[in-house]
Amino acid sequence: MQPAAEPPKWWWWLFVVAATAVLFALPSYIDIAVQLDMSVIFVLALLALSMSFLWGYVGILSFGQTAFFGLGGYTYAIAAMNFGETTGPLIGAMILPALFAGVIGYFMIYGRVSGIYLSVITLVVTLILEKGVRATSGEQFVIGSVRVGGQNGIPGVPPLQLPWDPSTSLFIDGVFYLSAGALVLVYVGLRLLLLTRFGRVLVGIRENERRTELLGYDARRYKLAAFVLAGGVAGLSGALYGIWGSFVGPEMFGLGQAAQVIIWVIVGGKATLIGPIVGTGLIQ
């Protein structure tokens, strides 16, 4: 197994730079309503990317991406409303879902749970979280000074503040730039990661896990690392969703949302990273 594949060609970098330039120039030519629509597509495309990376390149079909998505959204909302600043909560919205993915992933992957059984377990975890959040309607369900809200969710999620100027918050165009920038960075990051030794091992595991282990790689460790990374990306998507809509609710964990992610990836193609982004845009 080669330690790394060839780096991207010049035309790929040209495409990334050109696409980024077009995205960042768009707000000057489109109205606020279109900016809002495009922003949520970028946010949900991040969630699709986490699924595409895990399913298409590692061979793990997880229905738990919406669990990490919802957990990221609620983490950001509750922490931002309690602490009054947003940079730390945004980071926490990636870390907490990643840690949660590490815990459940450890028991599944090191327990040699795979295939349809792993998919079912992640689906059950998602449904448990959704039911649990919906059952928190009472006044006693408070974290710090924030009511979890049950069926009604948490309205008034604070907008993201500029780290160097907390008195300034992102408006609609700022959310557009943030979501577009996050999507480009995650796409490029995952694309380059798959070219490293780590990424090549992941693809090898997808193709033939037993053969990869016979070559001396601990497949379980690599799969767990990929599962944690995908959980963190899904958590970032959930936090940005809360920032975009100023609201988080139990439907973020829902079965319908989990099914939509699968559809986006299938429409765009699971064996590619750009495909799920296109698929999300087409469906949304």
C-alpha positions as protocol buffer text, in pm:
chain_id: "A"
residue {
  index: 1
  type: MET
  ca { x: 0 y: 0 z: 0 }
}
residue {
  index: 2
  type: GLN
  ca { x: 145 y: 335 z: -105 }
}
residue {
  index: 3
  type: PRO
  ca { x: 200 y: 592 z: 171 }
}
residue {
  index: 4
  type: ALA
  ca { x: 32 y: 862 z: -30 }
}
residue {
  index: 5
  type: ALA
  ca { x: -124 y: 918 z: -369 }
}
residue {
  index: 6
  type: GLU
  ca { x: -26 y: 1188 z: -614 }
}
residue {
  index: 7
  type: PRO
  ca { x: -127 y: 1542 z: -515 }
}
residue {
  index: 8
  type: PRO
  ca { x: -420 y: 1707 z: -697 }
}
residue {
  index: 9
  type: LYS
  ca { x: -354 y: 1837 z: -1045 }
}
residue {
  index: 10
  type: TRP
  ca { x: -329 y: 2209 z: -1116 }
}
residue {
  index: 11
  type: TRP
  ca { x: -674 y: 2217 z: -1274 }
}
residue {
  index: 12
  type: TRP
  ca { x: -831 y: 2089 z: -950 }
}
residue {
  index: 13
  type: TRP
  ca { x: -676 y: 2377 z: -756 }
}
residue {
  index: 14
  type: LEU
  ca { x: -790 y: 2616 z: -1027 }
}
residue {
  index: 15
  type: PHE
  ca { x: -1144 y: 2481 z: -994 }
}
residue {
  index: 16
  type: VAL
  ca { x: -1140 y: 2524 z: -616 }
}
residue {
  index: 17
  type: VAL
  ca { x: -1007 y: 2880 z: -636 }
}
residue {
  index: 18
  type: ALA
  ca { x: -1252 y: 2977 z: -911 }
}
residue {
  index: 19
  type: ALA
  ca { x: -1550 y: 2823 z: -730 }
}
residue {
  index: 20
  type: THR
  ca { x: -1452 y: 2997 z: -406 }
}
residue {
  index: 21
  type: ALA
  ca { x: -1416 y: 3332 z: -583 }
}
residue {
  index: 22
  type: VAL
  ca { x: -1759 y: 3294 z: -743 }
}
residue {
  index: 23
  type: LEU
  ca { x: -1921 y: 3199 z: -411 }
}
residue {
  index: 24
  type: PHE
  ca { x: -1772 y: 3494 z: -227 }
}
residue {
  index: 25
  type: ALA
  ca { x: -1875 y: 3734 z: -505 }
}
residue {
  index: 26
  type: LEU
  ca { x: -2237 y: 3614 z: -520 }
}
residue {
  index: 27
  type: PRO
  ca { x: -2380 y: 3820 z: -228 }
}
residue {
  index: 28
  type: SER
  ca { x: -2313 y: 4136 z: -429 }
}
residue {
  index: 29
  type: TYR
  ca { x: -2546 y: 4016 z: -706 }
}
residue {
  index: 30
  type: ILE
  ca { x: -2823 y: 3821 z: -528 }
}
residue {
  index: 31
  type: ASP
  ca { x: -3085 y: 3932 z: -278 }
}
residue {
  index: 32
  type: ILE
  ca { x: -3114 y: 3831 z: 87 }
}
residue {
  index: 33
  type: ALA
  ca { x: -3374 y: 3558 z: 28 }
}
residue {
  index: 34
  type: VAL
  ca { x: -3148 y: 3378 z: -219 }
}
residue {
  index: 35
  type: GLN
  ca { x: -2854 y: 3416 z: 20 }
}
residue {
  index: 36
  type: LEU
  ca { x: -3058 y: 3247 z: 292 }
}
residue {
  index: 37
  type: ASP
  ca { x: -3156 y: 2961 z: 62 }
}
residue {
  index: 38
  type: MET
  ca { x: -2801 y: 2906 z: -56 }
}
residue {
  index: 39
  type: SER
  ca { x: -2660 y: 2927 z: 297 }
}
residue {
  index: 40
  type: VAL
  ca { x: -2873 y: 2640 z: 421 }
}
residue {
  index: 41
  type: ILE
  ca { x: -2771 y: 2434 z: 118 }
}
residue {
  index: 42
  type: PHE
  ca { x: -2406 y: 2487 z: 210 }
}
residue {
  index: 43
  type: VAL
  ca { x: -2477 y: 2391 z: 571 }
}
residue {
  index: 44
  type: LEU
  ca { x: -2663 y: 2074 z: 479 }
}
residue {
  index: 45
  type: ALA
  ca { x: -2398 y: 1988 z: 219 }
}
residue {
  index: 46
  type: LEU
  ca { x: -2150 y: 1972 z: 508 }
}
residue {
  index: 47
  type: LEU
  ca { x: -2370 y: 1705 z: 665 }
}
residue {
  index: 48
  type: ALA
  ca { x: -2382 y: 1520 z: 333 }
}
residue {
  index: 49
  type: LEU
  ca { x: -2002 y: 1541 z: 311 }
}
residue {
  index: 50
  type: SER
  ca { x: -1966 y: 1373 z: 649 }
}
residue {
  index: 51
  type: MET
  ca { x: -2187 y: 1089 z: 528 }
}
residue {
  index: 52
  type: SER
  ca { x: -2012 y: 1062 z: 190 }
}
residue {
  index: 53
  type: PHE
  ca { x: -1670 y: 1042 z: 353 }
}
residue {
  index: 54
  type: LEU
  ca { x: -1781 y: 771 z: 595 }
}
residue {
  index: 55
  type: TRP
  ca { x: -1995 y: 567 z: 358 }
}
residue {
  index: 56
  type: GLY
  ca { x: -1821 y: 613 z: 26 }
}
residue {
  index: 57
  type: TYR
  ca { x: -1458 y: 597 z: 140 }
}
residue {
  index: 58
  type: VAL
  ca { x: -1465 y: 388 z: 458 }
}
residue {
  index: 59
  type: GLY
  ca { x: -1763 y: 167 z: 383 }
}
residue {
  index: 60
  type: ILE
  ca { x: -1958 y: 257 z: 699 }
}
residue {
  index: 61
  type: LEU
  ca { x: -2326 y: 336 z: 645 }
}
residue {
  index: 62
  type: SER
  ca { x: -2423 y: 536 z: 952 }
}
residue {
  index: 63
  type: PHE
  ca { x: -2768 y: 670 z: 1024 }
}
residue {
  index: 64
  type: GLY
  ca { x: -2615 y: 849 z: 1321 }
}
residue {
  index: 65
  type: GLN
  ca { x: -2493 y: 1155 z: 1131 }
}
residue {
  index: 66
  type: THR
  ca { x: -2813 y: 1335 z: 1224 }
}
residue {
  index: 67
  type: ALA
  ca { x: -2747 y: 1247 z: 1588 }
}
residue {
  index: 68
  type: PHE
  ca { x: -2417 y: 1435 z: 1568 }
}
residue {
  index: 69
  type: PHE
  ca { x: -2587 y: 1706 z: 1360 }
}
residue {
  index: 70
  type: GLY
  ca { x: -2851 y: 1767 z: 1627 }
}
residue {
  index: 71
  type: LEU
  ca { x: -2602 y: 1736 z: 1910 }
}
residue {
  index: 72
  type: GLY
  ca { x: -2383 y: 2000 z: 1748 }
}
residue {
  index: 73
  type: GLY
  ca { x: -2676 y: 2236 z: 1709 }
}
residue {
  index: 74
  type: TYR
  ca { x: -2795 y: 2197 z: 2068 }
}
residue {
  index: 75
  type: THR
  ca { x: -2439 y: 2225 z: 2203 }
}
residue {
  index: 76
  type: TYR
  ca { x: -2385 y: 2555 z: 2026 }
}
residue {
  index: 77
  type: ALA
  ca { x: -2726 y: 2695 z: 2124 }
}
residue {
  index: 78
  type: ILE
  ca { x: -2708 y: 2605 z: 2494 }
}
residue {
  index: 79
  type: ALA
  ca { x: -2343 y: 2704 z: 2538 }
}
residue {
  index: 80
  type: ALA
  ca { x: -2378 y: 3034 z: 2350 }
}
residue {
  index: 81
  type: MET
  ca { x: -2689 y: 3133 z: 2546 }
}
residue {
  index: 82
  type: ASN
  ca { x: -2523 y: 3045 z: 2877 }
}
residue {
  index: 83
  type: PHE
  ca { x: -2181 y: 3198 z: 2820 }
}
residue {
  index: 84
  type: GLY
  ca { x: -2273 y: 3501 z: 2611 }
}
residue {
  index: 85
  type: GLU
  ca { x: -1997 y: 3441 z: 2356 }
}
residue {
  index: 86
  type: THR
  ca { x: -1998 y: 3216 z: 2052 }
}
residue {
  index: 87
  type: THR
  ca { x: -1645 y: 3117 z: 1949 }
}
residue {
  index: 88
  type: GLY
  ca { x: -1602 y: 2858 z: 2226 }
}
residue {
  index: 89
  type: PRO
  ca { x: -1951 y: 2712 z: 2173 }
}
residue {
  index: 90
  type: LEU
  ca { x: -1882 y: 2674 z: 1800 }
}
residue {
  index: 91
  type: ILE
  ca { x: -1564 y: 2478 z: 1877 }
}
residue {
  index: 92
  type: GLY
  ca { x: -1749 y: 2278 z: 2140 }
}
residue {
  index: 93
  type: ALA
  ca { x: -2019 y: 2195 z: 1886 }
}
residue {
  index: 94
  type: MET
  ca { x: -1755 y: 2005 z: 1691 }
}
residue {
  index: 95
  type: ILE
  ca { x: -1574 y: 1850 z: 1987 }
}
residue {
  index: 96
  type: LEU
  ca { x: -1875 y: 1712 z: 2177 }
}
residue {
  index: 97
  type: PRO
  ca { x: -2028 y: 1524 z: 1879 }
}
residue {
  index: 98
  type: ALA
  ca { x: -1681 y: 1393 z: 1792 }
}
residue {
  index: 99
  type: LEU
  ca { x: -1637 y: 1263 z: 2147 }
}
residue {
  index: 100
  type: PHE
  ca { x: -1984 y: 1109 z: 2141 }
}
residue {
  index: 101
  type: ALA
  ca { x: -1898 y: 945 z: 1808 }
}
residue {
  index: 102
  type: GLY
  ca { x: -1579 y: 814 z: 1968 }
}
residue {
  index: 103
  type: VAL
  ca { x: -1771 y: 652 z: 2253 }
}
residue {
  index: 104
  type: ILE
  ca { x: -2041 y: 478 z: 2050 }
}
residue {
  index: 105
  type: GLY
  ca { x: -1797 y: 406 z: 1768 }
}
residue {
  index: 106
  type: TYR
  ca { x: -1555 y: 237 z: 2005 }
}
residue {
  index: 107
  type: PHE
  ca { x: -1813 y: -14 z: 2127 }
}
residue {
  index: 108
  type: MET
  ca { x: -1942 y: -84 z: 1776 }
}
residue {
  index: 109
  type: ILE
  ca { x: -1613 y: -99 z: 1587 }
}
residue {
  index: 110
  type: TYR
  ca { x: -1403 y: -273 z: 1852 }
}
residue {
  index: 111
  type: GLY
  ca { x: -1700 y: -500 z: 1916 }
}
residue {
  index: 112
  type: ARG
  ca { x: -1676 y: -604 z: 1551 }
}
residue {
  index: 113
  type: VAL
  ca { x: -2024 y: -475 z: 1476 }
}
residue {
  index: 114
  type: SER
  ca { x: -2042 y: -401 z: 1105 }
}
residue {
  index: 115
  type: GLY
  ca { x: -2269 y: -387 z: 804 }
}
residue {
  index: 116
  type: ILE
  ca { x: -2642 y: -359 z: 858 }
}
residue {
  index: 117
  type: TYR
  ca { x: -2606 y: -413 z: 1233 }
}
residue {
  index: 118
  type: LEU
  ca { x: -2393 y: -100 z: 1271 }
}
residue {
  index: 119
  type: SER
  ca { x: -2643 y: 97 z: 1062 }
}
residue {
  index: 120
  type: VAL
  ca { x: -2930 y: -20 z: 1281 }
}
residue {
  index: 121
  type: ILE
  ca { x: -2747 y: 70 z: 1603 }
}
residue {
  index: 122
  type: THR
  ca { x: -2669 y: 422 z: 1478 }
}
residue {
  index: 123
  type: LEU
  ca { x: -3033 y: 460 z: 1375 }
}
residue {
  index: 124
  type: VAL
  ca { x: -3148 y: 351 z: 1721 }
}
residue {
  index: 125
  type: VAL
  ca { x: -2910 y: 601 z: 1885 }
}
residue {
  index: 126
  type: THR
  ca { x: -3053 y: 877 z: 1666 }
}
residue {
  index: 127
  type: LEU
  ca { x: -3412 y: 786 z: 1755 }
}
residue {
  index: 128
  type: ILE
  ca { x: -3329 y: 765 z: 2125 }
}
residue {
  index: 129
  type: LEU
  ca { x: -3181 y: 1116 z: 2116 }
}
residue {
  index: 130
  type: GLU
  ca { x: -3482 y: 1250 z: 1930 }
}
residue {
  index: 131
  type: LYS
  ca { x: -3728 y: 1094 z: 2175 }
}
residue {
  index: 132
  type: GLY
  ca { x: -3516 y: 1211 z: 2467 }
}
residue {
  index: 133
  type: VAL
  ca { x: -3509 y: 1572 z: 2346 }
}
residue {
  index: 134
  type: ARG
  ca { x: -3883 y: 1570 z: 2275 }
}
residue {
  index: 135
  type: ALA
  ca { x: -3944 y: 1457 z: 2634 }
}
residue {
  index: 136
  type: THR
  ca { x: -3780 y: 1768 z: 2784 }
}
residue {
  index: 137
  type: SER
  ca { x: -4078 y: 2001 z: 2765 }
}
residue {
  index: 138
  type: GLY
  ca { x: -4107 y: 2054 z: 3140 }
}
residue {
  index: 139
  type: GLU
  ca { x: -3970 y: 2357 z: 3322 }
}
residue {
  index: 140
  type: GLN
  ca { x: -3733 y: 2133 z: 3517 }
}
residue {
  index: 141
  type: PHE
  ca { x: -3531 y: 2053 z: 3205 }
}
residue {
  index: 142
  type: VAL
  ca { x: -3286 y: 2341 z: 3221 }
}
residue {
  index: 143
  type: ILE
  ca { x: -2914 y: 2347 z: 3138 }
}
residue {
  index: 144
  type: GLY
  ca { x: -2764 y: 2651 z: 3303 }
}
residue {
  index: 145
  type: SER
  ca { x: -3019 y: 2918 z: 3229 }
}
residue {
  index: 146
  type: VAL
  ca { x: -3149 y: 2762 z: 2907 }
}
residue {
  index: 147
  type: ARG
  ca { x: -3464 y: 2553 z: 2883 }
}
residue {
  index: 148
  type: VAL
  ca { x: -3423 y: 2259 z: 2647 }
}
residue {
  index: 149
  type: GLY
  ca { x: -3776 y: 2318 z: 2523 }
}
residue {
  index: 150
  type: GLY
  ca { x: -3883 y: 1968 z: 2423 }
}
residue {
  index: 151
  type: GLN
  ca { x: -4103 y: 1970 z: 2113 }
}
residue {
  index: 152
  type: ASN
  ca { x: -4068 y: 2347 z: 2079 }
}
residue {
  index: 153
  type: GLY
  ca { x: -3688 y: 2343 z: 2058 }
}
residue {
  index: 154
  type: ILE
  ca { x: -3472 y: 2640 z: 2149 }
}
residue {
  index: 155
  type: PRO
  ca { x: -3555 y: 2966 z: 1970 }
}
residue {
  index: 156
  type: GLY
  ca { x: -3337 y: 3274 z: 1965 }
}
residue {
  index: 157
  type: VAL
  ca { x: -3006 y: 3096 z: 1906 }
}
residue {
  index: 158
  type: PRO
  ca { x: -2739 y: 3370 z: 1917 }
}
residue {
  index: 159
  type: PRO
  ca { x: -2570 y: 3469 z: 1590 }
}
residue {
  index: 160
  type: LEU
  ca { x: -2200 y: 3406 z: 1562 }
}
residue {
  index: 161
  type: GLN
  ca { x: -1984 y: 3690 z: 1693 }
}
residue {
  index: 162
  type: LEU
  ca { x: -1654 y: 3788 z: 1539 }
}
residue {
  index: 163
  type: PRO
  ca { x: -1378 y: 3645 z: 1764 }
}
residue {
  index: 164
  type: TRP
  ca { x: -1174 y: 3966 z: 1742 }
}
residue {
  index: 165
  type: ASP
  ca { x: -1481 y: 4191 z: 1793 }
}
residue {
  index: 166
  type: PRO
  ca { x: -1750 y: 4025 z: 2011 }
}
residue {
  index: 167
  type: SER
  ca { x: -1973 y: 4330 z: 1975 }
}
residue {
  index: 168
  type: THR
  ca { x: -2018 y: 4252 z: 1603 }
}
residue {
  index: 169
  type: SER
  ca { x: -2237 y: 3960 z: 1495 }
}
residue {
  index: 170
  type: LEU
  ca { x: -2274 y: 3800 z: 1155 }
}
residue {
  index: 171
  type: PHE
  ca { x: -2572 y: 3911 z: 951 }
}
residue {
  index: 172
  type: ILE
  ca { x: -2724 y: 3717 z: 660 }
}
residue {
  index: 173
  type: ASP
  ca { x: -2434 y: 3785 z: 425 }
}
residue {
  index: 174
  type: GLY
  ca { x: -2189 y: 3693 z: 700 }
}
residue {
  index: 175
  type: VAL
  ca { x: -2362 y: 3358 z: 750 }
}
residue {
  index: 176
  type: PHE
  ca { x: -2342 y: 3305 z: 373 }
}
residue {
  index: 177
  type: TYR
  ca { x: -1966 y: 3364 z: 375 }
}
residue {
  index: 178
  type: LEU
  ca { x: -1920 y: 3149 z: 685 }
}
residue {
  index: 179
  type: SER
  ca { x: -2116 y: 2850 z: 554 }
}
residue {
  index: 180
  type: ALA
  ca { x: -1958 y: 2872 z: 207 }
}
residue {
  index: 181
  type: GLY
  ca { x: -1609 y: 2903 z: 356 }
}
residue {
  index: 182
  type: ALA
  ca { x: -1666 y: 2610 z: 592 }
}
residue {
  index: 183
  type: LEU
  ca { x: -1792 y: 2394 z: 305 }
}
residue {
  index: 184
  type: VAL
  ca { x: -1489 y: 2473 z: 87 }
}
residue {
  index: 185
  type: LEU
  ca { x: -1243 y: 2413 z: 372 }
}
residue {
  index: 186
  type: VAL
  ca { x: -1399 y: 2081 z: 474 }
}
residue {
  index: 187
  type: TYR
  ca { x: -1421 y: 1964 z: 112 }
}
residue {
  index: 188
  type: VAL
  ca { x: -1056 y: 2049 z: 42 }
}
residue {
  index: 189
  type: GLY
  ca { x: -947 y: 1907 z: 378 }
}
residue {
  index: 190
  type: LEU
  ca { x: -1118 y: 1574 z: 323 }
}
residue {
  index: 191
  type: ARG
  ca { x: -996 y: 1558 z: -37 }
}
residue {
  index: 192
  type: LEU
  ca { x: -636 y: 1604 z: 73 }
}
residue {
  index: 193
  type: LEU
  ca { x: -678 y: 1371 z: 370 }
}
residue {
  index: 194
  type: LEU
  ca { x: -781 y: 1090 z: 138 }
}
residue {
  index: 195
  type: LEU
  ca { x: -452 y: 1130 z: -48 }
}
residue {
  index: 196
  type: THR
  ca { x: -245 y: 1067 z: 264 }
}
residue {
  index: 197
  type: ARG
  ca { x: -139 y: 732 z: 405 }
}
residue {
  index: 198
  type: PHE
  ca { x: -434 y: 751 z: 644 }
}
residue {
  index: 199
  type: GLY
  ca { x: -678 y: 806 z: 359 }
}
residue {
  index: 200
  type: ARG
  ca { x: -535 y: 527 z: 149 }
}
residue {
  index: 201
  type: VAL
  ca { x: -568 y: 286 z: 440 }
}
residue {
  index: 202
  type: LEU
  ca { x: -933 y: 387 z: 480 }
}
residue {
  index: 203
  type: VAL
  ca { x: -999 y: 311 z: 113 }
}
residue {
  index: 204
  type: GLY
  ca { x: -815 y: -19 z: 155 }
}
residue {
  index: 205
  type: ILE
  ca { x: -1042 y: -106 z: 447 }
}
residue {
  index: 206
  type: ARG
  ca { x: -1345 y: -32 z: 233 }
}
residue {
  index: 207
  type: GLU
  ca { x: -1218 y: -260 z: -43 }
}
residue {
  index: 208
  type: ASN
  ca { x: -1102 y: -548 z: 176 }
}
residue {
  index: 209
  type: GLU
  ca { x: -1074 y: -507 z: 551 }
}
residue {
  index: 210
  type: ARG
  ca { x: -920 y: -847 z: 613 }
}
residue {
  index: 211
  type: ARG
  ca { x: -644 y: -793 z: 357 }
}
residue {
  index: 212
  type: THR
  ca { x: -569 y: -449 z: 507 }
}
residue {
  index: 213
  type: GLU
  ca { x: -527 y: -608 z: 850 }
}
residue {
  index: 214
  type: LEU
  ca { x: -299 y: -876 z: 707 }
}
residue {
  index: 215
  type: LEU
  ca { x: -78 y: -595 z: 575 }
}
residue {
  index: 216
  type: GLY
  ca { x: -25 y: -485 z: 934 }
}
residue {
  index: 217
  type: TYR
  ca { x: -282 y: -207 z: 978 }
}
residue {
  index: 218
  type: ASP
  ca { x: -524 y: -193 z: 1271 }
}
residue {
  index: 219
  type: ALA
  ca { x: -845 y: -147 z: 1074 }
}
residue {
  index: 220
  type: ARG
  ca { x: -1048 y: -79 z: 1386 }
}
residue {
  index: 221
  type: ARG
  ca { x: -832 y: 217 z: 1486 }
}
residue {
  index: 222
  type: TYR
  ca { x: -858 y: 373 z: 1141 }
}
residue {
  index: 223
  type: LYS
  ca { x: -1234 y: 321 z: 1121 }
}
residue {
  index: 224
  type: LEU
  ca { x: -1285 y: 473 z: 1464 }
}
residue {
  index: 225
  type: ALA
  ca { x: -1076 y: 778 z: 1368 }
}
residue {
  index: 226
  type: ALA
  ca { x: -1285 y: 823 z: 1053 }
}
residue {
  index: 227
  type: PHE
  ca { x: -1607 y: 784 z: 1252 }
}
residue {
  index: 228
  type: VAL
  ca { x: -1494 y: 1052 z: 1499 }
}
residue {
  index: 229
  type: LEU
  ca { x: -1393 y: 1289 z: 1219 }
}
residue {
  index: 230
  type: ALA
  ca { x: -1728 y: 1246 z: 1043 }
}
residue {
  index: 231
  type: GLY
  ca { x: -1905 y: 1312 z: 1374 }
}
residue {
  index: 232
  type: GLY
  ca { x: -1714 y: 1638 z: 1417 }
}
residue {
  index: 233
  type: VAL
  ca { x: -1803 y: 1755 z: 1066 }
}
residue {
  index: 234
  type: ALA
  ca { x: -2170 y: 1672 z: 1125 }
}
residue {
  index: 235
  type: GLY
  ca { x: -2156 y: 1864 z: 1455 }
}
residue {
  index: 236
  type: LEU
  ca { x: -2016 y: 2170 z: 1275 }
}
residue {
  index: 237
  type: SER
  ca { x: -2302 y: 2144 z: 1027 }
}
residue {
  index: 238
  type: GLY
  ca { x: -2554 y: 2134 z: 1315 }
}
residue {
  index: 239
  type: ALA
  ca { x: -2404 y: 2442 z: 1479 }
}
residue {
  index: 240
  type: LEU
  ca { x: -2413 y: 2636 z: 1151 }
}
residue {
  index: 241
  type: TYR
  ca { x: -2773 y: 2525 z: 1101 }
}
residue {
  index: 242
  type: GLY
  ca { x: -2864 y: 2673 z: 1439 }
}
residue {
  index: 243
  type: ILE
  ca { x: -2680 y: 2995 z: 1352 }
}
residue {
  index: 244
  type: TRP
  ca { x: -2854 y: 3011 z: 1013 }
}
residue {
  index: 245
  type: GLY
  ca { x: -3207 y: 2967 z: 1144 }
}
residue {
  index: 246
  type: SER
  ca { x: -3163 y: 3108 z: 1499 }
}
residue {
  index: 247
  type: PHE
  ca { x: -3335 y: 2788 z: 1613 }
}
residue {
  index: 248
  type: VAL
  ca { x: -3262 y: 2426 z: 1700 }
}
residue {
  index: 249
  type: GLY
  ca { x: -3526 y: 2158 z: 1750 }
}
residue {
  index: 250
  type: PRO
  ca { x: -3571 y: 1781 z: 1792 }
}
residue {
  index: 251
  type: GLU
  ca { x: -3644 y: 1739 z: 1422 }
}
residue {
  index: 252
  type: MET
  ca { x: -3271 y: 1779 z: 1365 }
}
residue {
  index: 253
  type: PHE
  ca { x: -3237 y: 1425 z: 1507 }
}
residue {
  index: 254
  type: GLY
  ca { x: -3538 y: 1296 z: 1316 }
}
residue {
  index: 255
  type: LEU
  ca { x: -3571 y: 990 z: 1096 }
}
residue {
  index: 256
  type: GLY
  ca { x: -3680 y: 1209 z: 807 }
}
residue {
  index: 257
  type: GLN
  ca { x: -3359 y: 1410 z: 830 }
}
residue {
  index: 258
  type: ALA
  ca { x: -3152 y: 1091 z: 846 }
}
residue {
  index: 259
  type: ALA
  ca { x: -3323 y: 960 z: 532 }
}
residue {
  index: 260
  type: GLN
  ca { x: -3264 y: 1289 z: 349 }
}
residue {
  index: 261
  type: VAL
  ca { x: -2890 y: 1267 z: 406 }
}
residue {
  index: 262
  type: ILE
  ca { x: -2885 y: 922 z: 247 }
}
residue {
  index: 263
  type: ILE
  ca { x: -3082 y: 1055 z: -51 }
}
residue {
  index: 264
  type: TRP
  ca { x: -2844 y: 1350 z: -102 }
}
residue {
  index: 265
  type: VAL
  ca { x: -2545 y: 1117 z: -107 }
}
residue {
  index: 266
  type: ILE
  ca { x: -2710 y: 864 z: -338 }
}
residue {
  index: 267
  type: VAL
  ca { x: -2821 y: 1133 z: -585 }
}
residue {
  index: 268
  type: GLY
  ca { x: -2474 y: 1288 z: -596 }
}
residue {
  index: 269
  type: GLY
  ca { x: -2279 y: 964 z: -576 }
}
residue {
  index: 270
  type: LYS
  ca { x: -2127 y: 822 z: -259 }
}
residue {
  index: 271
  type: ALA
  ca { x: -1782 y: 752 z: -408 }
}
residue {
  index: 272
  type: THR
  ca { x: -1708 y: 1121 z: -456 }
}
residue {
  index: 273
  type: LEU
  ca { x: -1695 y: 1429 z: -235 }
}
residue {
  index: 274
  type: ILE
  ca { x: -1825 y: 1686 z: -482 }
}
residue {
  index: 275
  type: GLY
  ca { x: -2125 y: 1467 z: -571 }
}
residue {
  index: 276
  type: PRO
  ca { x: -2310 y: 1493 z: -238 }
}
residue {
  index: 277
  type: ILE
  ca { x: -2270 y: 1872 z: -250 }
}
residue {
  index: 278
  type: VAL
  ca { x: -2438 y: 1875 z: -591 }
}
residue {
  index: 279
  type: GLY
  ca { x: -2698 y: 1623 z: -473 }
}
residue {
  index: 280
  type: THR
  ca { x: -2786 y: 1839 z: -173 }
}
residue {
  index: 281
  type: GLY
  ca { x: -2830 y: 2143 z: -397 }
}
residue {
  index: 282
  type: LEU
  ca { x: -3051 y: 1954 z: -642 }
}
residue {
  index: 283
  type: ILE
  ca { x: -3278 y: 1804 z: -376 }
}
residue {
  index: 284
  type: GLN
  ca { x: -3300 y: 2119 z: -163 }
}
